[in-house]
Amino acid sequence: SDVEALRDMFEKGGWTAAVDLPASLCYERLMKAYPKAKVIHTERKSAEQWWNSASNSIMIVGTIFPYNIFYNRIPFFRTHKAMSDAMWSRVLGGKNVTVDDDDFPQAYKAEFLAAYEANNARVRKVVPRKRLLIQDHSKGWTDLCKFLGKEVPEIPYPYSNKRRDFYRFAYKMAFKFIFGAVTA
């Protein structure tokens, strides 16, 4: 079953947590696999704020240089593109979309916004209150540590989800790939 496969994958990999996409697409199965696990869900202040972030970062990474070339020529990146296409199709309820579509993701903005709102509502409905934290990053460590039963650390709450940091990371990984391949 999916639940057994997820449990097997996590245990063989030694993983104790899952973060963001694509793991967030199967949170209900993960909850079945780990019935005592806690769910930390983040929401932007508005769907439009989420769209502004996602449509200018994770949704378009495959359309920017050099990824747009990698995605069609290098086996690892072709596989990553297939995963991305499947992920965005799943987000839109099974609609067949690809990052190669004209005007992706803008052509699907209304559908993505509706899917974002529906997902937030579903998480709130499906996850039992005692297992759910809607994390507000502006509040820092306090709610998160309380929810996890941990002490608040004496280090600043990390914030590394800025668009410029995303692009720096994306380009750094691309150039590591290019120059690693050239020097190998």
N, C-alpha and C positions, 0 to 999 in steps of 0.2 A: 504494500500500500504506500501511498505518498507519505503518510505519517511515519511509517517504519523506515522508508528511504531517507527522510530528513533526519530522523534520529540517528540512523547508521552513519550518514554523512558527517553530522556534527561530532559524533563520538569518535569516528576514525580520524577526523581532522583535529580533534582536541579542542574544538571550539565551544565556548560557553555563552556566546552572545551573537546576535545578528544585527546589523545596522543598515538602514536605508534600502534603496532599491538594489537588487531585485528581491531581497529578503522580505521587505515590507509587503510585497504582493502575496506572500503566502503566510501571513501572520496567523491566520486561523488554523492552518495545518500545524504550524509551529506550536500554537497553544495546545493543540491536541497531543502533540508529541511530548510537550513539556507542560503538563497541567498546573504546575506550581510556579512557572516562570512569570515574571512581571513584564508588563508591556509599557514602554516609554514612547509616547506618541507626541510629535511636535506638530504644531499648526502655526501657520503665519497669521498675522493680524487680519488678513483678507485673502481671498482666492486670487485677486488681482496682484497682490504683493508676491504671492507664491509664483504666479505666472511670470511676472517680471524677472524673477530670479531663475526659475527653471528654463524658461524659453531663451534665456541668454547665456546658459551654461550647459547643464547636462543634456538638454534636448538637442543642442546643436554641435556638440563636440565632434561628431562625425562629419560635419559639413565644413569644418575649418581646416586650413592647411596645417600640418601635413596629414592629419587624420583622414581627410577626404580622399587622399591618394592611398594611404594604408588600407582603408576599409575595402577597397576593391582589388588589392594586389597581394596582400600579405595574409597567409592563412590564419594566424592568430587574430588579426583585426577583422577578417571576414567573419570569423566565428563571433567576435565581439559585436559586430554589426548585426548579425543574425539574432543575438541575444537582445540587443537594444531594440531592434524592430519588433521582436516578440513581446518584449516588456511594454513598449508603448502601445502595441496592439491590445495587450491585456488590460492596460490602464483604461483604454477606450472601449472596454467591454467586448473584446474579440474582433473589433474592426481591423481589417488588414491594412496597416499603415507601415511605412518605411521612411527612414530619414532621407531617402532618395526622392520622396514625393515632392512635387513642385510646392514651394512655399511651406515646407515642413519647418517648424511646427505651427506656424501662424495660421495655416489653412484649417487647423483643428482647434483653434483657441477656445471657442465656445464649448466644445466637447471636453477638452482638458479641464476647463474651469468647473464644469458640471461634475466631472469625475472626481476632481479634488474635493469638492464640497460633499459629494456622496460618500467618498472614502472616509472623510472625517466623521460624518454622521454614523457610518457603519461601525467604525472603531468604537465610538462612544456607546453604541447599542450592543455590540457583540462582546466586548471585553468587560468582564465583571469589574465593578468599581474598585474592589480591593486589590485588583491586579493591574489597574490602569493609572498612569500618571500622564496628564497632558502637560508636557514640559514647556514652560515659558522661559526661554533662555535669558530674558532680561532680568529674571529673578536670581540668576546665578545658581550656586550650589544648593541653597537651602531646601527647596522642595525635593530636588533629586536625591540628596543625601538622606533626608527624612524618609522618603519612599523606599529607599534601598536599605535603610537601617544602618547607615554609615555616618561617621563623623565628617563634618565639613572640613575639607583640607585647607591648609594655610597657603595655598597657591591661588592665583587668580583663576576665575572660571575661564576656560578656553573659548575663544571665538575665532574660528578659522574658516568661516563659510562666506567669505567676501569674494565677490566675483573676480577681482584681480588675483586673489590667491588661487582660485580655481584655474584660471588661465595660466598662471605661472607653473602650477603643478602639471597641467596638461602638456605644456610645451617642454617642461623639464623631462617628463616621461618620454615624449616623442624623441627628443634629442638623445636621451640615454639609449633609446632603442636604436636610432640611426647610428650613432657613433659606437655603440656597443657591437652592433652588427658589422660595422666597417673594420673595427679593430680586433674582432674575434678571429 
